Amino acid sequence: MNATYKQLVEAYFTGWISQNKQQILDTLSEDIYIEECYGPCYSGKKQITTWLDNWFKQG
């Protein structure tokens, strides 16, 4: 991807605002690791995809 860091961050947050899972995933590397502030951790795009599905389903 030939995007600047600013473009990636903007695309990531725009994806959250619009609930566009694919847009969020497109900004992440395959070996992504996300740790939420209250403890849960997610590793890799497969876990992130499941997390996003659950998050958007719950509202």
N, C-alpha and C positions, 0 to 999 in steps of 0.2 A: 504494500500500500504506500503510495506516495503522498501521504497527508502529513501536515505539520502536527505537532503536539496539540496546538490550539484547536485545529480542525477535529482531531480525534476526541478531545475532551468535549467539544461542542456537540459532536455527533452522538457521543455516549449519553450526555444529559438530555439531548433532544429525544433520543430513543426512549428514555425513561418517561419523559413528559408525555410523549405520544403513545406510550406503551407498545413500541415497535421493537419486539424481541430481536429480530434479525439485525436491525440497525445497531443495537447494543452489542450483539455477538460479533459483528463485523469490525468493531473497534478493539476487540480483545485478541490476544495471542492464544494459541492452542494450549499452552501451559499456564494459563491464567490462574491466579490464586487470590481469592477474595475472603477477607475476614470481617464479619460484621462487628459493630461496636459492642454488642452484647454476647458475643461468643461464637456463633456458628461460622464454620469455615467451608469454603467450596473450592475445589481444585479441578481444573480442566473445563473445557467448554461443555462437556456432557453434563456435569453437575451444575454448571451455571445455567444451562438451558432448563433443567428441571426446576431450579430455584426460581428463575424468571417465570416459568409457567405457573408455579404455585403462587408466586407474588401477585401476578396480574389476575389470577383467578380469585384470590382473596380480596383484591381491591386495596 
